[in-house]
Amino acid sequence: MYRTLVFRVFVTIFLASQGCLCYLGCKDISSVSPELRLKRHLFCDYDPDIRPSKSAKDTLNITIVFYPVSVEM
């Protein structure tokens, strides 16, 4: 439960930082850059409640590793 919540928070923060949140209806995307059009096309009808597994009883292991790029003192 906790891992699922953390994963959803990270995905939401990432999508918000990219300017691509999931909308209830798909917006007109003809006047923006190709990258943003692709992101909006892929995530337009995204449903976060659907799990990417064959069975609801299967566990889904997700490993996230962070590496520091630079350290300033």
Rosetta constraint file for C-alpha pairs under 8 A:
AtomPair CA 1 CA 5 HARMONIC 6.36 0.50
AtomPair CA 2 CA 6 HARMONIC 6.22 0.50
AtomPair CA 3 CA 7 HARMONIC 6.03 0.50
AtomPair CA 4 CA 8 HARMONIC 6.18 0.50
AtomPair CA 5 CA 9 HARMONIC 6.21 0.50
AtomPair CA 6 CA 10 HARMONIC 6.26 0.50
AtomPair CA 7 CA 11 HARMONIC 6.19 0.50
AtomPair CA 8 CA 12 HARMONIC 6.01 0.50
AtomPair CA 9 CA 13 HARMONIC 6.10 0.50
AtomPair CA 10 CA 14 HARMONIC 6.05 0.50
AtomPair CA 11 CA 15 HARMONIC 6.08 0.50
AtomPair CA 12 CA 16 HARMONIC 6.01 0.50
AtomPair CA 12 CA 21 HARMONIC 7.49 0.50
AtomPair CA 13 CA 17 HARMONIC 6.10 0.50
AtomPair CA 14 CA 18 HARMONIC 6.32 0.50
AtomPair CA 15 CA 19 HARMONIC 6.24 0.50
AtomPair CA 15 CA 20 HARMONIC 5.11 0.50
AtomPair CA 15 CA 21 HARMONIC 5.56 0.50
AtomPair CA 16 CA 20 HARMONIC 5.83 0.50
AtomPair CA 16 CA 21 HARMONIC 5.72 0.50
AtomPair CA 20 CA 36 HARMONIC 7.50 0.50
AtomPair CA 20 CA 39 HARMONIC 6.71 0.50
AtomPair CA 20 CA 40 HARMONIC 6.17 0.50
AtomPair CA 20 CA 43 HARMONIC 7.86 0.50
AtomPair CA 21 CA 43 HARMONIC 7.80 0.50
AtomPair CA 22 CA 40 HARMONIC 7.78 0.50
AtomPair CA 22 CA 43 HARMONIC 6.08 0.50
AtomPair CA 22 CA 44 HARMONIC 5.69 0.50
AtomPair CA 22 CA 45 HARMONIC 7.24 0.50
AtomPair CA 22 CA 46 HARMONIC 6.71 0.50
AtomPair CA 23 CA 27 HARMONIC 7.73 0.50
AtomPair CA 23 CA 44 HARMONIC 6.44 0.50
AtomPair CA 23 CA 45 HARMONIC 7.79 0.50
AtomPair CA 24 CA 45 HARMONIC 7.79 0.50
AtomPair CA 25 CA 44 HARMONIC 7.41 0.50
AtomPair CA 25 CA 45 HARMONIC 7.94 0.50
AtomPair CA 26 CA 40 HARMONIC 7.88 0.50
AtomPair CA 26 CA 44 HARMONIC 5.63 0.50
AtomPair CA 26 CA 45 HARMONIC 7.63 0.50
AtomPair CA 29 CA 37 HARMONIC 5.73 0.50
AtomPair CA 29 CA 40 HARMONIC 7.61 0.50
AtomPair CA 30 CA 37 HARMONIC 7.39 0.50
AtomPair CA 32 CA 36 HARMONIC 6.53 0.50
AtomPair CA 32 CA 37 HARMONIC 6.44 0.50
AtomPair CA 33 CA 37 HARMONIC 6.20 0.50
AtomPair CA 34 CA 38 HARMONIC 6.14 0.50
AtomPair CA 35 CA 39 HARMONIC 6.34 0.50
AtomPair CA 36 CA 40 HARMONIC 6.12 0.50
AtomPair CA 37 CA 41 HARMONIC 5.99 0.50
AtomPair CA 38 CA 42 HARMONIC 6.12 0.50
AtomPair CA 39 CA 43 HARMONIC 6.12 0.50
AtomPair CA 40 CA 44 HARMONIC 5.38 0.50
AtomPair CA 42 CA 46 HARMONIC 7.58 0.50
AtomPair CA 51 CA 56 HARMONIC 7.47 0.50
AtomPair CA 52 CA 60 HARMONIC 7.99 0.50
AtomPair CA 53 CA 58 HARMONIC 6.62 0.50
AtomPair CA 53 CA 59 HARMONIC 7.99 0.50
AtomPair CA 53 CA 60 HARMONIC 7.35 0.50
AtomPair CA 54 CA 58 HARMONIC 7.31 0.50
